[in-house]
Amino acid sequence: MSTLARPALDGASLRYARLAARAAEAAVDGATGLVWLEHVNIVVGDREQAEAFYFEEGLGCSRDPSKPGGPGSAGTMWANLGSQQFHLAEQADDDPPQAVRGALGLALPDVAAAAARLQRLEARGACGPVEIHDADRFTATCPWGNVFHCYSCRADFSGFDAMDAKKQPKMVGLHARDGYGGGGAPFGVRGGPGVKYLQFFCDDAESAANAYSSEFGGATTHDGSAIDTVAVQAGLGPVHLIFETAAPDPAAEAKMAGVHLCCYVDGFSERYERLRAHCFTNQRFKHLDTCDTLAEARASRTFRFAFPALPNVEHETRALSHEQFLKRVHYAPP
């Protein structure tokens, strides 16, 4: 890949990757109730543009057989990446396209091929800028302003020397490349492609990270630079949430309103009771689940909440007894 990078995006891409790699080491203890980040639900605009960006012509996500999109289809499409998904909802008069105020960090099996595909889309005006940083990293912007920092899932951004697994006990060698530590650990999710992190700009990064770690457990990891940036583990993978303090931007916050993350937690009933003040039934999804009472939440194995520190990000929160926990998804990269 050629190098055509704006310094701001290049620097952010590398900084978040290094922070996620450091946070992965803290995640090895796994003391967290936020067990698994399954999918990100986001409203997209023009259907053909969305399919081009997410599927074969762009990022390389696989079409889920149950909701593949394609000619003549309508409604939500599911785009699979590794063991995770994007749920791409169809825009409506009261559901305009959404954009995360921040960025999504993806681990891809072939960044050079994905970057080349997206550059072809950019050339015909079908997506935003595609900026190549180095052989293992690029940043792409979707037609509606979502920023995707993309990385090779085989690369190591930890900055640590590789471990000679041959001189270690067998179990050390088994885990040497599981993504949870330094020593040449790959930048993947459960050893392969996936949504590695979600990064959000917010009023107070420390408060946002502490809200998650206080309720769900899991270590927080600070960037260590002059920029106030904090990562908190988000369960298996390891997957992370990254928060960065920034000046208020009401327009950007409004574009993010309604984006939701589907995650799984332990201690379902106890967590519902503690989070009750922040829980709500989303009228858009009331045909799927309601959570106005604990009985309703338990019946659907789901409740929805948003932390005050990040009010425009909804969490579709599921019990480990939910039928779709760690479901197998179809993924076959192009």
Buried (B, 14 or more C-beta within 10 A) or exposed (E): BEEEBEEEBBBBBBBBBBBBBBBBBBBBEEEBBBBBBBBBBBBBBBBEBBBBBBBBBBBBBBBBEEBBBEEEEEEBBBBBBBBBBBBBBBBEEEEBBBBBBBBBBBBBBBBBBBBBBBBBBBEEEBBBBBBBBBEBBBBBBBBBBBBBBBBBBBBBBBEBEEBEBEEBEEEBBEBBBBBBBBBBBBBBBBBBBBBBBBBBBBBBBBBBBBBBBEBBBBBBBBBEEEEBBBBBBBBBBBBBBBBBBBEEEEEBBBBBBBBBBBBBBBEBEEBBEBBBEBBEBBEBBEEEBBBEBBEBBBEBBBBBBBBEBBBBBBBBBBBBEBEEBEEEBEBEBB
